[in-house]
Amino acid sequence: MAEFEFWVNGMTCEHCERAVTAELSAVSGIIDVQVDAASGRVQVTHETPLEQAAVDSAVQDAGYTVRAWPTATNA
């Protein structure tokens, strides 16, 4: 298992957290999602390599945009 952390724009409340969590939880390989609307921080735990495009698409489907990706990832 590995963890991947990134930041999302536009989240302001628990509803935002739930929307992002639901979309990311549907991405194949993701087994846990932790979202903090106040900071915009999102951390996912995954058991298979993640495609950044799939993560980005899930965030967009929730109605938000990725603000920043880490410079070095284990995705």
N, C-alpha and C positions, 0 to 999 in steps of 0.2 A: 504494500500500500504506500501511497505517497500523498503529499499535500500540495495544493496549488493555491496561491493567494493573489488577489487582484482587487482593483477598486472600481466602483460603479458610480456614475453620476445620477442625480435626481431622486434618490431614495430619501424619504422624510419620515416614514412611520412604519408601524408594524404591518400594515397592509402591503407596503412596498417590500418588506422583508419576506412576507409569505409568498408574494408573487414571484420574486426572484428565486426563492427556495424551491417552489413548485416546478418552475421551468428547468432549473439546473438539476433537480432530482430526476428528471426524465431523461437526462443525457446518459447514454450507455457508459457504464464504468464508474459513475459517480455514486458513492455509497453514503456520503454525509455532506451536508451543506450548512455552513454557519454564516449568517448575514448580520451585519451591524449597520443599520440605516444612518445612524448619527455620523459615523466616520466614512461610510461608503465601502467599508472593507467586506470582502467576501472570501471565505476560505472553503475549499472543497477537498474532500478526501476521496481518492479514487484508487481503484484496483487495477486499472488498465491505462495505458497511455491516453492522454486527452488531446484532441485536436482543438487548437485555439479557436478555429472558426466555429466549431460546434458550441463551445462555451459562449462565444460572442453572440451567436445566433439565439441561444437560449435567453441571454440577458435582453436582447432586443425584443424577443417575443414577449417578455415580461413588461416591456415598455420603457426600458432604460438603455443606457449606453455605457460601455466600459470606458472608464476614465484613464486607467493606467494598468499596464501589465508589468509584472516584475522583470527585471533585466535578465535574470537567469532563472529558468524554470526547470522543474523536473516533470513537466507535463508530458 
